[in-house]
Amino acid sequence: MNKIIRIAALGVVGLVAGCASIPIQVQPPDIHVYLSQSQIEPGHALRLIVQSEPELAMRVCAWGQQVVMQATENSGGYQAYLAVPLETQADVYTVSVTARREHEILRTQSLPVTVLERSPFKTVRLWIKYFGKYDFETESVVMTAYRQQVESRPDMKKLIVFRWPLQGRISEIFGVKRIYNKGLKMWYHGGLDIAAPGGTEIKAPASGIVILTREFAGHGNTTLIHHGFGVVSTYLHQSKILVKEGQVVSMGDVIGEVGTTGSSTGNHLHFQINIHNIKVDPMDFLDETAEIFEAHKK
């Protein structure tokens, strides 16, 4: 993510991306929107902060997502994360922020965001013994259902700062096209693979709540952690899971150990981040999040 762009809301905008505004009957509140970037590639995360009077209901709409913004403890406003899906075509899109009080729309502000052409990624061909016996689709449906449940949970209020879950070699980046067993399956790699010796401790990269622990045949020993604001991290192929569902973890807590369970060719951690169930490049959070927070404070 790049620099913070500050946009002051000046008036009401009409129908935008399925989010309708109505004529204002009362003096609308001032809202100031901070956008993490105005240009973005598919598969990356966008962060918004709105500063306004308290006790408003803020909603942001873009790319088919309608997200209720959460009040934050240490930003003095409201925050939301959005994901730009990998299949998004290059174009100029509109992010719409709406302020409500009870059922009354007070103000709607539109922000243009340019989605750039996706950077080319390499194609990797893999052969995994007994690959055809794994039911990846059913396992993915289970994880998707758990990620969707976080939308109804009260999000945590603190801003999210991630640290690396372990030290190791990045053996595969996000977005690589993978073809398995001569075309039996194909999909884009949805996270980072971090190679490390078996038994290496995996640590929570940020505080959160464990929402799923499961021994899957294909994805191996799996853990999902909700960090607030619809952001969920995923850990696959562990040799051991050392947390339980419902457990609250803090940054640095040991949550598991590196392994090669499931459809894995060697000891590594598949580390994945979903925002409102859409996969994004974990490097957005690991490398640049702290810089974004510091820029917002200035």
C-alpha positions in Angstrom: 0.0 0.0 0.0 1.2 3.5 -0.8 0.6 6.9 0.7 -2.5 8.1 2.6 -4.9 10.3 0.6 -7.1 12.7 2.6 -10.5 13.5 1.1 -13.0 15.8 2.7 -16.6 15.0 2.1 -18.4 17.9 0.4 -21.8 16.7 -0.6 -24.2 14.0 -1.6 -23.5 11.8 -4.6 -26.3 9.8 -6.4 -26.5 6.1 -7.2 -23.0 4.5 -6.8 -22.2 0.8 -7.0 -25.6 -0.3 -5.7 -25.4 2.2 -2.7 -28.2 4.7 -3.1 -28.2 8.2 -1.5 -31.3 10.3 -0.9 -31.7 14.1 -0.7 -30.4 15.6 2.6 -33.1 17.2 4.8 -30.8 18.2 7.6 -27.3 19.6 8.0 -25.1 16.6 7.3 -22.1 15.9 9.5 -18.5 16.5 8.3 -16.7 13.3 7.4 -13.1 13.0 6.4 -12.0 9.9 4.5 -8.5 8.6 4.6 -7.8 6.1 1.7 -4.6 4.0 1.8 -4.2 4.3 -2.0 -5.9 5.5 -5.1 -4.3 2.9 -7.4 -4.2 -0.8 -6.7 -3.7 -4.1 -8.4 -6.2 -7.0 -8.1 -5.5 -9.3 -5.1 -4.5 -6.5 -2.8 -6.1 -4.8 0.3 -7.5 -1.3 0.6 -7.9 0.4 4.0 -10.2 3.3 4.8 -10.5 5.4 7.9 -13.3 7.9 8.4 -13.1 10.7 11.0 -16.5 12.1 12.0 -18.8 12.6 14.9 -19.4 9.5 17.1 -22.3 7.2 17.1 -22.9 7.2 13.4 -23.3 4.1 11.3 -20.7 4.1 8.5 -20.9 1.8 5.5 -18.5 1.4 2.6 -19.5 -0.3 -0.7 -17.2 -1.4 -3.6 -16.5 -4.5 -5.8 -19.7 -6.1 -4.6 -18.8 -5.8 -0.9 -21.0 -3.9 1.5 -19.1 -3.5 4.7 -20.1 -1.8 8.0 -17.2 0.3 9.2 -16.1 -0.3 12.8 -15.3 2.3 15.4 -11.7 2.2 16.4 -10.1 2.8 19.8 -7.0 4.7 18.7 -7.8 6.4 15.4 -10.6 8.6 16.5 -13.0 7.4 13.9 -14.2 4.4 11.9 -12.2 1.8 9.9 -12.7 -0.8 7.2 -10.7 -3.0 5.0 -11.7 -4.0 1.4 -10.2 -6.6 -0.9 -9.9 -6.2 -4.6 -10.7 -9.7 -6.0 -8.0 -11.3 -8.3 -10.4 -11.4 -11.2 -11.1 -7.6 -11.2 -10.5 -6.0 -14.6 -8.4 -2.9 -15.0 -10.7 0.2 -14.8 -11.7 3.1 -12.5 -14.1 2.0 -9.8 -16.0 3.9 -7.1 -15.7 3.3 -3.4 -18.8 4.7 -1.7 -18.9 5.7 2.0 -22.3 6.4 3.6 -23.0 7.9 7.0 -26.3 7.1 8.7 -28.0 7.9 11.9 -30.5 5.1 12.7 -32.3 4.7 9.4 -31.6 8.1 7.9 -28.8 8.6 5.3 -26.9 11.8 6.3 -24.2 11.9 3.7 -22.7 9.7 0.9 -19.2 10.4 -0.4 -17.6 8.7 -3.5 -13.9 8.0 -4.0 -12.4 6.9 -7.3 -9.9 4.0 -7.2 -8.0 2.9 -10.3 -7.5 -0.9 -10.5 -4.4 -1.5 -12.6 -3.5 -4.4 -14.8 -2.5 -7.4 -12.7 1.2 -8.1 -12.7 2.1 -11.3 -14.5 2.8 -14.3 -12.4 4.6 -17.5 -13.3 2.9 -20.8 -13.8 4.0 -23.7 -11.6 3.3 -27.4 -12.4 3.2 -29.7 -9.4 2.8 -33.5 -9.0 1.5 -34.7 -5.7 1.0 -38.4 -5.0 -2.6 -39.4 -4.4 -3.7 -35.9 -5.2 -7.0 -37.1 -6.7 -8.2 -38.5 -3.4 -8.3 -35.1 -1.7 -11.7 -33.2 -1.5 -10.3 -29.7 -1.5 -13.6 -28.1 -2.6 -15.5 -29.5 0.5 -12.7 -28.4 2.8 -12.7 -24.9 1.3 -16.5 -24.7 1.7 -16.1 -25.4 5.5 -13.4 -22.7 5.9 -15.5 -20.2 3.9 -18.4 -20.8 6.2 -16.3 -20.1 9.2 -14.9 -16.9 7.7 -18.4 -15.7 6.9 -19.5 -16.1 10.5 -17.1 -13.4 11.6 -19.3 -10.8 9.9 -21.8 -11.3 12.7 -19.3 -11.1 15.5 -18.4 -7.8 17.2 -15.0 -6.8 15.7 -12.1 -5.9 17.9 -11.4 -2.2 18.0 -7.7 -2.0 17.7 -5.9 -1.3 14.5 -4.3 -4.3 12.9 -0.5 -4.6 12.8 0.9 -7.9 11.6 4.3 -9.5 12.3 5.7 -12.6 10.5 4.3 -15.8 12.0 7.8 -17.5 11.7 11.2 -17.0 10.1 11.8 -19.0 7.0 12.3 -19.0 3.3 9.4 -17.9 1.1 9.1 -20.9 -1.2 6.0 -19.6 -3.1 4.4 -16.2 -3.4 0.7 -15.2 -3.6 -1.0 -15.4 -7.0 1.1 -18.0 -8.8 -0.9 -20.1 -11.2 -0.6 -23.8 -10.1 -1.4 -26.7 -12.3 -1.6 -30.0 -10.4 -0.9 -33.5 -11.8 -0.9 -32.6 -15.5 -4.1 -30.5 -15.3 -6.2 -32.5 -12.8 -6.7 -29.3 -10.9 -5.7 -25.6 -11.4 -6.0 -22.6 -9.1 -4.1 -19.5 -8.1 -2.0 -19.7 -5.0 -4.0 -17.9 -2.3 -1.2 -17.2 0.2 2.5 -17.3 1.1 4.4 -20.6 1.5 7.1 -20.2 4.1 9.5 -23.1 4.2 11.0 -24.1 7.6 12.1 -27.2 9.5 9.4 -29.4 10.8 8.4 -28.5 14.4 9.3 -24.8 13.9 7.0 -22.7 16.1 4.2 -20.7 14.4 3.3 -17.5 16.2 0.2 -15.4 16.0 1.1 -12.4 13.8 -1.5 -10.2 15.5 -4.1 -10.5 18.3 -7.3 -12.3 17.5 -9.8 -15.1 18.2 -9.3 -18.6 16.9 -12.4 -19.5 14.9 -11.5 -22.9 13.5 -9.1 -25.7 14.2 -9.5 -28.8 12.0 -7.5 -31.8 10.7 -8.3 -31.7 6.9 -7.1 -34.5 4.5 -6.1 -32.1 1.8 -5.2 -28.8 3.6 -3.6 -30.6 6.5 -3.9 -29.4 10.1 -5.6 -26.0 9.7 -6.1 -23.0 12.0 -8.2 -19.8 11.3 -7.8 -16.6 13.4 -10.2 -13.6 13.2 -8.3 -10.3 13.8 -11.2 -8.0 13.6 -12.6 -5.9 10.7 -13.4 -9.0 8.7 -9.6 -10.0 8.4 -9.0 -13.7 8.9 -5.6 -15.4 8.8 -5.2 -19.1 7.8 -2.4 -21.6 8.6 -2.2 -24.9 6.7 -0.1 -28.1 6.8 0.9 -27.8 10.4 2.3 -30.8 12.2 0.6 -29.7 15.4 -2.2 -27.3 16.3 -1.6 -25.8 19.7 -4.7 -23.6 20.1 -8.5 -24.3 20.5 -11.5 -22.7 18.9 -12.7 -19.7 20.8 -9.3 -19.0 22.3 -8.1 -15.4 22.4 -4.5 -15.0 21.2 -2.0 -12.1 21.3 0.7 -11.3 18.9 3.6 -13.7 19.4 1.6 -16.5 21.1 2.6 -19.9 19.7 -0.4 -21.4 17.8 1.2 -24.4 16.1 4.2 -26.1 14.5 5.4 -26.3 10.9 4.7 -29.6 9.2 3.9 -31.3 5.9 0.4 -32.6 6.5 -2.2 -32.9 3.7 -1.2 -32.4 0.1 2.2 -31.0 0.9 5.6 -31.7 -0.8 7.7 -30.7 2.2 7.8 -28.9 5.6 6.3 -25.4 5.2 3.5 -23.1 6.4 0.9 -21.9 4.0 0.0 -18.5 5.4 -3.1 -16.8 4.0 -5.2 -13.7 4.6 -8.8 -13.2 3.7 -10.7 -9.9 3.9 -14.5 -10.5 4.0 -13.7 -13.9 2.5 -11.6 -12.6 -0.4 -8.0 -13.7 -0.6 -5.4 -10.9 -0.6 -1.6 -10.8 -0.7 -0.3 -11.2 2.9 2.6 -9.0 2.0 0.2 -6.0 2.2 -0.1 -6.6 5.9 3.4 -7.9 6.6 5.5 -5.3 4.9 3.6 -2.0 4.8 0.8 -1.9 7.4 2.9 -0.2 10.0 4.0 2.5 7.5 0.3 3.2 6.7 -0.5 3.6 10.4 2.3 6.0 10.9 1.4 8.1 7.9 -2.2 8.4 9.2 -0.9 9.8 12.5 0.8 12.8 10.8 
